Amino acid sequence: MSLFELLYLPSFDPLLFSAGGSDIVVAWYLPTGIVAADCLGAYRFKGAASEAVSLVNLVTPGTYDLTKGGSPTWNISTGWTFNGSNNYLETGLDPANTWTALCQYTNAVTNEGALFGVDTVDYIYFFFMPILVTNHCYANCVDNRVFVSGNKTAGNACLTYNQGYFDGLADGDPLGTDGFSSTGSTIALGCAKQGTSKVNYSSVKIQAFAIYNKTLTAAQILSVATAMAAF
């Protein structure tokens, strides 16, 4: 856990301490087998001490801190709320295809709204859509998209190099593994980025987000998703 997170915990958090309450065990974003260098960004919005604190990267404060686009609103009980038309948070991170991203959210209502990601002009993707007509959709790179039946208006969505996960469990068919080194866009929350443009805005509330520079295992994904759901 970073010193920043220790200093700005809103209250005692059992996810961060041993059963005896005397020793710090591990931050929620560092499941077994993952070290801080593997986590590019971890952000807890729900339960953060303040709006400013919610934007800080808990792994390395000052590096990949989030910035606001438009006027999303923050609330300690629900995290960040996006309006589906011009609200987003900017990460500054340009994804590679081995990365893993997890996002805890509620109240998604927008058809074709991106919970997070990029959608570039040459069709390189890295995003999750909770609602796509009667499906939800994972996409990790050039035309590698998996459509899974049913809308997902709330829960924990995870995108990896080769598989989508929902609420910590594998969801839908495996994704293709065509490679790319970067998208040329940076990841946003509440929409997708297309170069400097924003597309696929989403009306949604987001409680937490974490992103890693490697493909997490199923057990690691379940660990982080479970921690996020407990916020």
C-alpha positions in Angstrom: 0.0 0.0 0.0 1.3 3.5 -0.8 2.0 6.0 2.0 -0.7 8.2 0.3 -3.3 5.6 0.9 -2.3 5.2 4.5 -2.5 8.9 5.1 -5.9 9.4 3.4 -7.9 6.4 4.3 -11.4 7.7 5.1 -11.7 5.2 8.0 -10.4 1.8 9.1 -10.6 -0.6 6.2 -10.5 -4.3 7.0 -9.3 -5.1 3.4 -6.0 -3.5 4.2 -5.2 -5.1 7.6 -4.6 -8.5 9.0 -7.2 -10.3 11.0 -5.6 -9.2 14.2 -5.7 -5.6 13.1 -2.0 -5.0 13.9 -0.2 -5.6 10.7 -0.8 -4.2 7.2 -1.1 -7.2 4.8 -1.5 -5.9 1.3 -3.3 -3.2 -0.7 -6.5 -4.4 -2.4 -5.0 -3.8 -5.9 -2.0 -6.2 -5.2 -3.4 -9.8 -5.2 -1.0 -12.7 -4.6 1.8 -12.7 -7.2 1.4 -9.1 -8.3 3.8 -6.4 -7.1 3.4 -2.6 -7.3 5.4 -2.4 -10.5 2.8 -4.6 -12.2 0.0 -2.1 -11.3 0.0 1.0 -13.4 -2.9 2.6 -11.7 -5.4 1.9 -8.8 -8.2 4.3 -7.9 -10.8 4.1 -5.2 -13.6 6.5 -5.8 -16.3 5.2 -3.4 -15.3 5.9 0.2 -12.4 8.2 -0.8 -11.6 10.9 1.8 -12.4 13.6 -0.8 -12.9 14.3 -4.5 -9.2 15.3 -4.8 -8.0 12.1 -3.1 -10.2 10.0 -5.4 -8.3 11.2 -8.4 -4.9 10.2 -7.1 -3.2 7.0 -8.2 -2.8 4.9 -5.1 0.1 3.0 -6.4 2.3 5.9 -7.4 0.7 9.2 -6.4 1.6 12.0 -8.9 2.0 9.5 -11.8 -1.2 8.7 -13.8 -3.4 10.7 -11.4 -6.8 11.2 -13.1 -8.0 14.5 -14.5 -11.6 15.5 -15.1 -13.1 16.1 -18.5 -16.5 17.9 -18.6 -18.0 18.0 -15.2 -18.5 14.5 -13.7 -19.6 14.6 -10.1 -18.1 12.8 -7.1 -19.9 11.5 -4.1 -18.3 9.5 -1.2 -21.2 7.0 -1.3 -21.3 6.3 -5.1 -18.0 7.4 -6.5 -17.9 9.3 -9.9 -21.2 9.9 -11.8 -21.0 10.5 -15.6 -23.8 12.1 -17.6 -23.5 10.2 -20.9 -22.9 13.3 -23.0 -19.6 15.1 -22.1 -18.2 13.7 -18.8 -15.1 11.5 -18.4 -11.9 11.0 -16.4 -8.6 10.8 -18.2 -5.9 8.3 -17.2 -3.1 9.2 -19.5 -2.5 5.5 -20.2 -2.1 4.1 -23.7 -2.9 0.4 -23.5 -0.9 -2.5 -24.8 -2.7 -5.8 -25.5 -1.2 -7.7 -22.5 -2.8 -5.3 -20.0 -5.6 -6.0 -17.6 -8.3 -3.5 -16.5 -11.0 -3.9 -13.8 -13.8 -1.5 -13.2 -16.5 -1.5 -10.5 -19.7 0.3 -11.5 -23.4 0.8 -11.0 -26.4 2.5 -12.8 -25.2 1.9 -16.4 -28.1 2.9 -18.8 -26.5 4.0 -22.1 -26.7 1.8 -25.2 -23.2 1.6 -26.7 -21.7 3.6 -23.9 -18.1 2.6 -23.0 -17.4 2.1 -19.3 -13.7 2.6 -20.0 -11.3 2.4 -23.0 -10.1 3.6 -26.3 -11.7 3.2 -29.8 -9.3 4.5 -32.4 -9.8 5.5 -36.0 -8.1 2.4 -37.4 -10.3 0.1 -35.3 -7.9 -0.8 -32.5 -10.0 -1.3 -29.4 -9.6 -1.6 -25.7 -13.0 -1.2 -24.0 -16.0 -2.7 -22.3 -19.6 -1.8 -23.1 -22.1 -2.8 -20.4 -25.1 -2.4 -22.8 -24.9 -3.1 -26.6 -28.6 -3.6 -27.6 -29.3 -6.9 -25.9 -25.6 -7.8 -25.2 -22.5 -6.6 -23.4 -19.2 -6.4 -25.2 -15.5 -6.9 -24.5 -12.8 -5.7 -27.1 -9.1 -6.0 -26.7 -7.6 -5.1 -30.1 -8.1 -5.1 -33.8 -11.6 -6.5 -34.3 -11.3 -8.9 -31.4 -14.7 -8.3 -29.9 -16.8 -10.7 -27.9 -20.6 -10.1 -27.5 -22.2 -11.8 -24.5 -25.9 -12.0 -24.1 -27.6 -9.7 -21.6 -27.0 -6.2 -20.4 -24.8 -5.6 -17.4 -26.0 -2.5 -15.6 -23.9 -3.0 -12.5 -21.0 -5.1 -11.3 -17.3 -5.6 -11.9 -16.1 -5.7 -15.5 -12.6 -7.0 -16.4 -10.8 -6.9 -19.7 -7.6 -9.0 -20.3 -5.5 -9.9 -23.3 -7.6 -13.0 -24.0 -10.7 -13.1 -21.9 -13.4 -10.9 -20.5 -14.5 -11.4 -16.9 -17.6 -10.2 -15.0 -17.8 -10.2 -11.2 -14.5 -12.0 -11.1 -15.5 -14.9 -13.3 -14.8 -15.7 -17.0 -17.6 -14.3 -19.2 -18.2 -15.3 -22.8 -15.9 -16.8 -25.3 -12.1 -16.1 -25.3 -11.0 -13.0 -27.1 -8.7 -13.2 -30.1 -5.0 -12.4 -29.5 -4.0 -10.2 -32.4 -1.2 -8.0 -31.2 -0.6 -4.3 -31.0 1.9 -2.2 -29.1 -0.3 0.8 -28.4 -3.5 2.4 -29.6 -2.4 6.0 -30.1 -5.1 7.0 -27.7 -5.3 7.1 -23.9 -7.8 5.3 -21.7 -10.8 7.3 -20.4 -13.4 6.3 -17.8 -17.0 7.1 -18.7 -16.3 7.1 -22.5 -13.8 5.9 -25.0 -11.0 8.0 -26.5 -10.4 8.2 -30.3 -7.2 10.2 -30.5 -8.1 13.5 -28.8 -11.8 13.0 -29.5 -14.2 11.3 -27.1 -16.8 8.8 -28.3 -19.3 6.4 -26.7 -20.1 8.4 -23.6 -21.8 6.5 -20.9 -24.3 7.4 -18.2 -22.9 5.4 -15.3 -21.5 5.6 -11.7 -18.0 4.2 -11.2 -16.7 3.2 -7.8 -13.2 1.9 -8.5 -10.7 1.2 -11.3 -7.4 -0.7 -11.5 -5.1 -1.4 -14.5 -2.1 -3.6 -14.8 0.7 -4.0 -17.4 0.3 -7.7 -17.6 -2.4 -10.3 -17.9 -3.7 -11.3 -14.5 -4.7 -14.8 -13.7 -8.2 -15.8 -13.0 -7.5 -16.1 -9.2 -5.9 -12.6 -9.2 -8.9 -11.1 -11.0 -11.3 -12.7 -8.6 -9.3 -11.3 -5.7 -9.3 -7.7 -7.0 -12.9 -7.9 -8.1 -14.0 -9.1 -4.7 -12.1 -6.3 -2.9 -13.7 -3.7 -5.2 -17.2 -5.0 -4.6 -16.7 -4.6 -0.9 -16.1 -0.9 -1.1 
